[in-house]
C-alpha cells in the first residue's frame, strides 16, 4: 500500500485488524500490530474496544498481549485521530 503512495491510517488499520481478529489469524495480527508500532500508531478507542472484546473471550494469543500494551496510549499521550 505504502509503496503505491497510499499510507495506511487508523481506519485502514482498524479494518484490517477486525478482519484478522474475526479469522483468528494470530501471525498476521502480530505483523499488523508490529507495523502499526513501527509507524508510530497508537490504538484509538475503537481499536482498543475490538482488542478487549477478543481478549475477554480468550481468543487472542497470549504473545500478542505484550505487543498490544505497547500500542495503548500512556498517560499524557493521546492516540492520533483516525479520521
Secondary structure, 3 states (H helix, E strand, C coil): CHHHCCCCCHHHHHHHHHHHHHCCCHHHHHHHHHHHHHCCCCCCHHHHHHHHHHHHCCCCCCHHHHHHHHHCCCCCCCCCCCC
